[in-house]
Amino acid sequence: MKNKIRLRLLLYFAGSFLVFSLIISLIFFSLFSHHNMDIHKNDLENRAQQIARTLGKYISNEKGHGQHGMMGKGMGYSAYLQFLHDIAPTDVWIVDRNLNQITRGRGLPSLSYKDLPPGAEKVIMTAMEGKAMFSKGFGAFLGQPSMTVAAPITLISGDIAGVVLLHEKIAHIRKVTTNGLVILLLSMGAAIIISFFVAHTLAGHFTRPLAKMKTAALKVSSGDYSAKTNVIQNDEIGELAAALDDMAAKLEAASREESKLEKMRRDFIANISHELRTPVTVIRGSLEALKDGVVSKPDLVGEYHRQMLTESIYLERLVADLLDLARLQNPDFAMEIQEVNLKEIAQDALRGMEQLAKAKEIALELNAIENDFSLEGDYGRLRQMLIIILDNAIKYSPRGSTVHLDLHPAVGGIALNIRDEGSGIPALELPHIFERFRKGQPGKDKGSTGLGLAIAKEIADRHRIIIDVQSKPGQGTEFIFFIPTKPK
């Protein structure tokens, strides 16, 4: 069960190799059988012709001594025939043309043409005409399938004195083919055994990375997102391992982000609870005091009413800010995008903050080089963003100072700077000013919900606006906005 892939690879390899071996064996047997038959046929023909040439020389020499007919030749001819019968691996027959008699080797009696099987005489007669012939018609007479070659015995004078017949049992020829096939099969068997061990090693090399990936996947599924496959290969398995490692890295990052979001959620709920507890407690305490008659003097009753109204306004503002922040953080919340002029939005925001600035004798100054600062955006939300920044600038600026709003073109967009002359922000606080419920200096943020800058940051993000904040204690604070615009 643990090595299913390795077993399958071995089975596939073994099956493929066996089919391959079977096909190769069949092809080899067919081709080698024909090739071996052709080789024996050519060899048989060459031996028959060689014997025929030698006999022709003997007959020609002895004919010069007055000898007639092959059966009456001298001692040289008879010795050669005896020599052939002793060393020839096949049956050798000599056909005498004059006597129509066939001399057989190995002590067998002679034959006449009438003793031959049907069709055999035709082979001899064709050879008598000077043409070598092959036949399988002598098999019935010899007792088993055989191949026969008939070669003419040609004298020096050109006359044909007879025919040499050589017989080769087909079983002997097939035995060579069978031996070759047996050797092939044994070689293939040895190759299969060796290949099996090689395939086993290669399958292990193939499945080892898979086992590592399985181990890493199990660790990831159990929550250990730091697990790595440690597989480096330049192939599909390497790509799969890299994808698993990338997935684990992303899951680890997502887990950290989830933990961070969970912490932020808990902090958010704790902050909301804290922010709601104070005004609710004040309102309840004031109501209980008025109801129980603890406070009865008209001036104190009025003071309690004003306090409850102040806390109610704070609660209303807190709820409104929470709703705004929730809407802006919702990706499905649609903004009213249209072509607007940022200069007009800035002028509108400054008009909205005039009364608050006059109360602290703070001057609001707009510096704009041009009149056309067109862009695609939500007029109301951009105005809200500027009012939040201006409200903070007025709140933390000293009496009689100036808040500067500079507007000018920039490469690829519009640059907007809001600068005050207040006490500034400590360096340690700068990275956290856009966090929710992050409040400024104690005593100067009364009535603040701590959500203003978080809302401003969400509005900026929805408009792809880049915000940079520069501040030094005692030297004021400057908010720098870069608003990208479409090329005209």
N, C-alpha and C positions, 0 to 999 in steps of 0.2 A: 504493500500500500504506500510505503514511503518513497518508492522509486518507480512510480508508474511511468513517468516520462522516459527514464533510462531503459526500463523494460520494453516499452513500446519502440524506442529507437533501435534496440537490439533486435526485436522481432521484425521490424520493418527492414532493417539492414539484412538480417538473415534471409527473410523471404525474398527480398530483391536479389540477393546474391545467388540464392538457389535457382530462381527463375532465370537469372543471367547464365548460371552454369549450365542449366538444362538446354537453353537455347544455343549456347556456344558448343555444347556437346553434340547436339543434333546437327548443327552446321558443320562442325569438325568431322563428324562421322560421315556425313554425306560427301563433303569435299575430299577428305582423305581417302575414302573408299574408292572414289573415281580416280583420284590421283595415283593411288597404289596400284589399281588395276592397270592404268596406263603405263606405269613404270614397269610392271611385270610383263605386260604385253610387248613393250619395246625391248626389254631385256631378252624375252623369249625369242623375239624376231631376230635380234642381233646374234644370239647364240646359234640359232638355226642357220642363219646365213653364213656365220663363221665356219660351222661344221660343213655346210654345203660347199664352201670354197675349198676347204682342206680336202674333202673327198674328191672334188673335181680335179685337184692337182694329182692326187694318188692315181685316179683312174686314167688321167691323160698320160702320166709317166708309164704306167704299166701297160697301157694300150699300145705304146710304142714297142713293147716286147712281144707283141702278138697275142695278148690276152684279150678275150672278148666276154662282155657281160660282167656285171658287178659281182655276181655270185662266184665267178671263177677267178677272181683277182688273186694276187700274190700275198706273200706273208706280210708286207707292209700295210696293205689295206686291211687285212684281217686283224693285225695287231692294233691298228688305229680304232677299229670298231670295238674290239675288246676293251681298249683304253677308255673309249666313250662310255661304254656300259658300266665301267667301274667307277668313273668319277662324276658322271652326269647326275645332277640332282633330280632330273626328270626322265621320263621314258623317251627313248630315242628310237624311231623306226626309220628304216631305210627302204625306199620303194625302188625296185628294179624295173626300169621301163621295158626292157626287152622280155623279161620273164614274167612280167605282171605279178611279181611276188614281193611280199612285204616281210622284211627281216626285223624281228623285235628283239630288244635287249633283255638282259637279266635272265638269260636261259629260256625265254619263252619261245614256243614253236612259231614257225613262219606262217603267214596268212596269204590267201589269195584275194583278189579284188572282190570276189563274190561273198567273202566272209565279212566285209565291212558293213557298217550300219548305213541306212538310207541317207543319201546326200553326201557321204564321205568320199565316194569315188569322184564326184564332181569337184571337190576341193583338190584332190590329187591331180586331176586332169588340168585344172586351171593352173596349178603350180608347174605342171609339165610344159606349159606354154611360156614359162619364164616369169611368172608373177607370184609373189609371196601371198599366201592366203591365211586368214584366221577362221576358225570354226569352233563351235561348241557341240557339234553333232557327234563327237566320239565319246561323250559322257556315258551314254547308255551301254556302249561296248566295254568301257573301262570300269564300269561299276559305280561311278560317282561323277558329279558334274566336273568337267574339265575344260580347259582352253587349249586348243591345238593350233600350231602354226606350221604351215607347209612351205618350205623354201626349195627352189629348184637347184639341182646339182648341175652346174654349168661347166663344161669342159673348156680347155684352152682354145679349142677350135670353135667354140660357140655352141656346140650341140648340147642338149640336155640329156644327161644319162639317167637321171632319176630324181627322186624327191626326198628331202629330209623332213620327217614329221617329229615335232617335239610336243610332248603333252605336259601340261602343268595343272595339277589339281586346284580347283578354285578354292577349296577349303584351306589350302596352304596360303593362298593370297589373302583370304579373309582373316586368317589367323594373325597376319601382320597388322591388318586394320584393327582387329580386336585388341591386340596387344597395345597398339598406340592409344586406343580409346581407354583401356585400363590405366595406362600411365597418365593420361590426361585426367581421368577421374580421381586417381590417387593424388595427383598434383593439386587438383581443385579442392579435394578434401583437406589436404594440408593447408591450402590457402584459406579455406573457410575457417579452420581452427585458429590459424594465426590472425586472420581478419577479425574473428570474434573477440579475441583479446584486445586487438587494436581498437575495435569499435567500442568495447567496454570502457577502455581508457578515454576515448574521445567523447563518449556519452557522459562519462563522469565529468570531463572538462566542460561539457555543455550544460549539465544540470547543476554544477556547483554554484555558478552565479545565481541560478534560479532559487537555490536553497538560501543563499544570502539575502536575496530580495524578499523571500517569504519570511525570513526571520525579522528583517527590517519592517515589513508590512505588519507583522503581528505586534511588534513593539509600538508602531504608530497607532494601531487600532486600540492598544491598551493605554494610550495617552502619552507615550514617550515620543514626542515629535522631534527630538534631537537625534533619533536613530538614523544611521546612514547605511546604504548597501555596500559601500566600499568596492563597487564593481566599476572598473574602468576598461571598456572595450570599444573598439571602433566598429561596431556593428549594431544590429537591431536590439540585441540584448543590452548592450551598453546604453543605447538611447532609452530603452525602457527603464534601466536602473537610474539614469540621469533624471528621467521624468518622475520616478518615485522619490528621489532625493529632493527634487524641486517641490513636489507636492508636500513632502514632510516639512520643508523649510517654510512654505506658505502656510501650512497648518500651524506651525510653531508661531509664525508672525500673527496669524489670526487669533491664536490662543492668547498671545500677549495682549493683542488689541482688545479681545473680549474681556480679559481680566481688567484692562485699563478702563474699558467702558462700564464694566460692572462696578468698579470702584467709583467712577464718576457718577454712576446712577445712585449708588448709596450716599455719596457725598451730596448729590443734588437733593435727594429726599431729606437728608439731615439738614441741609441749608434751608430748604423750604419750610421744614418743620420749625426750625429756629426763627426764621423770618416771620412766620405766621403766629408763633406762640406769643411774642411780645405784644403786637397790637391787639390780638384777641384777649390776652390777659388784661391789658389796660382797659379795653372797652368793657369787658365783663366786670372788672373791679369798679369802674365808674358807674355802671348801671346798678350794681348791687348797692353801692353807697347811696345813690339817689333813691333807689327803691326802698331801702331800709330807713331812709330819713337821716342817715349819718351826716349828710351834707344838706343843709337847709338854707344857708345864707345865699341870697340872690347872686352875689358876685362869685362865690365859690361854685354855685350851680352852673353859672355861665362858663366858668373856667373848665369844669368837667365836660360840659357840652362841646366846647371848642377842642378839648383834648380828644374826645371821641370822634369828632368830625375829622381831625387831623389823622388819627389812626385809620379811620375809614377810607380817607383819600389815599393813604399809603397802601392799604389793602387793595383798593381798586387799581392803583398803579402797578402793584406787584402782579396782580392777576392779569392785567393787560400786557405787561412785559412778558410774563410766562407764556401767554397765548401767542404773542408775536414771535417769541423765540421758537416755540413749538412749530408754528407755521413755517418759518424760514428754514428750519432744519428738516422739514418734510420735503423730500424731492418731488412729490406730486403737487406741491403748492405752486400754483401758476402766478407769476408776476405780470403786471400790466406793462409789457415792453412796448415802447414807442419811441419815436425820435424826439429828444428833448434837448434843451440848451442848459448846460451845466451852470453857466453864469446866471441865468434866471433862477435856477434852483438855489444857488448860493445867496442871491439877493433876497429870495423868499425866506430862506432860513434865517438870515440876519434880521429881517423885519420881525420874524417870530420871536427872536431873542432880545429885541430892543428893550422891553420893559424890565426884564431880568437884569440886563446890563446897566440900565439907568439906576436901578435900585442900589448898585454897588459903584456907581459912577465909573463904569468901565466903558471905554470907547471900542466900537466894532469897526474895523477898517477893511474894505475890500479893494484889492489891487488886481486888476485884470487888464492885460495888454490889449486883447482883442475883444470883440463882441460875440463872435460866433464860436461857441464851444459845443457843437452838436455831437450827440452820441445816442446809441440805442440803450434805453433803460427805463426803469419804473420811477416816474417823477416823485410819487409820494414816498417810496422807500429810500430814494437817494436823499430827499429832503430830511427824512427821519434820521438817516445816518449823520448828516451834517449837524443837525440840531443836537444829537447826543454828544458829539465832539465839542460843539460850541458850549453846551450846558456845562460840561466838565471844565472847559477852559475858563468860563466865567466863575464857576464855583471855587476853583483853586487859584484864581488870580487875585492879587491884592487890590484894594480900593484905589481908584484913580489910574489904573494901568490900561493897557490896550491889548486887544485880541486881533491879530492880523490874519486875514484870509487871502492868500495869493493864488491866482489862477493864471496859468500860462501854458502854451503849447509845448509838447515834448515829442521826441521821435517815437512814432507809432501810437500816440495817444495824447492825453491831457494830464498835466501835473497840477495837483491841488495841495497847498500847504496851509495848515491851521496852526498858528503859533501864539502861545500866551507868554506872559511874563510872571508866571506863578512860581511856586516853591520847587517845582520839578518832581520827578519820580526817582526814588532810589534805584540804583543799578540792579539790585537783587529782585526788585519788584517788576522791572520792565518785561521780562519774559512771561509774566502771569497776568498782565493787565486785562487780557481779553477772556480770562476764565470767568465762569458764571459765579455770581455772588462774591466777586472780588471787589472789595471796597477800598477807598483811598484813605486819606488821613482821618483819624478819629476826630469827631467834633465838627468836621466840615462836610460829612456825607449824610447828614440827618435827612431822612426822607428818601435816600437813595436805595434802590433795590439791589444794586450790584449786578444788574443784568444789562445795563445800557451798552457798555463796550462789547459785550458778547453779541448783542443784537446788531450793533454796527458792523462787527466782523462778519456775521452771517450775511448781511446785506451786501457787503463788499465782495464776499466770495461768490454770491449769486450773480454779481455783475463782472466777475473776473478782475476785480480791482485789487491791486497790490498795496498793502499798508505797511509803512515803516514808521517807527516811533523813535525819536531822538530826544533825550532829556538828561539834564544834569541838575542835581539838587542846587536850588538857589538861582538857576539860570533859565527857568521856564521849560516848557515842553512843546515839541513840534510834531504834529501828525502829518506825514507825507503820503499822499495818495497818488497812485499812477493808474489812470483809467484808460485802458486800450480802446481804440476806435478803429472802425473800418476805414480803409484808404478811400479817399474821395476820387 
